[in-house]
C-alpha cells in the first residue's frame, strides 16, 4: 500500500514556479515515510525561498493508529514572508487555513481529521539587526488523514498552498499564466 502511495506522490503535477525535491524523511514517526521540500523559485532547496517554502511528509503505519483514523497521515508545513501591514491582519490565520482546505477540495483530495495551526510572526530588529526594520511571516502547520493511497492530489494541494502564500495567483485548469518579464527594446 505504501509503494502505491509513493508512486502516486511521484506523479503529482506542480506549477513551473514551484521546485519540489525529495528530502530525508523524519525517523521514528511511522514505520514508513517519505518527505518533500518545495520552494517557490528562484530559491534553492538548501536555503529557504525568499517567496515561500514548505515541507510535505507522508507517514504510513499499516496498524492505522487510532489518532490518525487510517494508515496514512500527511504532515505539512508552509511558510512565507509578508509585508508588515498584511501580517497584522486579524483574519490572516483563518485565510491561510481556508487556502489549505480550499486547495485540498479543489484538487479532489479525499481526507479526514484535518488539524493544524497558522502562526503570524511580527518582528522588529534592534542593535545590529536594526537595519532590517520590521518584518512579518506566516507559517501554516497542518496534518490530515488521506482516505486512500491516491496521494498526488494531496501533494498538488500542498503545492498550491505554498504558491498562494508566495502571492502567486491561482491558475484555473487550462489557463497558463504569462511571464512577468517584458521584452526590452
N, C-alpha and C positions, 0 to 999 in steps of 0.2 A: 504494500500500500504506500509506503514512504517513497519507493522508487518511482511510482506513478506520479506522486505529488511533485517530486523533483523534476521529472520530465515535463509536467505541466508548467511549473515555475519557469523552466528554461525556455518555454515557448511564449512567454509574456512579451508583449509589444510595448515599447515606450516612445515617448516623444524624442525627437532628434536632440533637443536641448538637455536631455537627461542622460547622464552616463551612469550605468549600473555595472557593478562588478561583484563577483563572489568574494567574500571575506571569511576569515576564520569565525566559525560559529562558537558561541559560548559553550563551555562544557558543564556537565552536571545539572543542566536544566531538564533534559529529557534524554532518553536512550538514543534518539536520532534528531539531528538538526542541521539546518543549512541557513546561512546568513548572506545578505546582500547589503552593499553600500551604494548610495546614489548621491550624486552631486549635480546641480544644475551648472552646465558649462559656463565658463571656461576652466573651472577648477579641476584639480587632480584629486584622486581618492586619498592620497597621503596627507592632504590638507582639507579642512572643511571649506566648502564653497563660500564665496562672498555673497552668493544669492540665496542658496538653500542647500541643505544636506539632509540625509536620512539613513536609517538602517531598518532592515526588514529581516526578521528571524522567523523561520518556520520550525516549530517543535513538533515531534511526533513521539507519542508513547502508546504502544499497542494496548496497554492496560486502561486507556481512556480515563485519566484521573477525574474524580467527581468535580473538582473545582473547574476543570476545563469544559466539561459537558461533552466530550468527544475525544478521539485520539489525537487530533491536531490542535495546535494553538499558534496563532500569529502574534508576535510582539513587534511593535514598530515604534520608530522614533522619527520625528521630522523637526527641523529647526531652521529658522531664518532670521536674519537681522531685519529690523524695521526702522522706519522713521519714528522719532520720539513721539510726535503727535499722534501717530497711529497706535503706538504702544500703550498710550494712556486711555484708549477707547474702552469703556466699561463692558462692551459686548464682544470684544476681540476673542476671548476664550471660547464663548459659545459659537461664534462664527467659525473658528478653526475646527471645533468638534463637528459642526454641521458639514464642513467641507469633506471631512473623512467619511461620515455616514453617507452623504450625497454621492461621493466618489464610489464607495462600495456598491450602493444601489444602482448607480448609472452603469457600472461595469457588470452588473448581474451577479455579483459575488454573494453566494449563499452563506450566511453566517448567523451566529447567535452569541449570546453572552459577551457583548462588547463592553469594554470599560476603559477608562483612561483619565489622563489629566492634561489640561492645557495650562501652560505656565507663561506668564508675561514677566519679562525681566527688564527693569529700568535701571540704568547705571549712569553714574557721573564720575568722571576721572578727577583725581586730585594729585597734587605733588607732581611727580614725574609723568603721570598719566593725564594731567590736566588738559594738555593739548588735544586729547581725544574727545573732550567735551561729553555731552550727554549721548546716550545710546539706548536702544531697546532691542529685545529679541523675543521671539515666540517659540516655545517648544511644545510639541504635542507628543505625548507618550500614550500608546494605546495597545490594547490586545483584544482579540476576538477568536471565536472558535469557528473555523471553516466547516461547512456541513459535509464536505466530501473532499476527495483528493484533487479536485479541479482548482488549482491554486493560481493559475495565470491571471484570472480576473482580480484576485486579491493583490497581486504584485502590481498590476496595472493601476488599480485604485490608489495604492500607496504612492506610486509614481505620480499620479495626477495630483495627489495632496502635496507632495514635495514641490511640484511645479506651481501650484496655486500659492503656496507660501512664498515662493520666489517672486510672485507678482505676475506670472505668465497667465495670459487669458486662457480660458478653457477652449479646447478645439473640438467642436462637434464632429461627429463621424462624417467623413467625406470632405472635410474642409482642411485646407493646408494654409498655414499662416505664412505671410510674406516676410522675408527678412527685413529687419530694421535698417540694414545697410543701404546706403544710396550710392548710386554711381556718381563718380566725380568727373567733372568736365574741365 
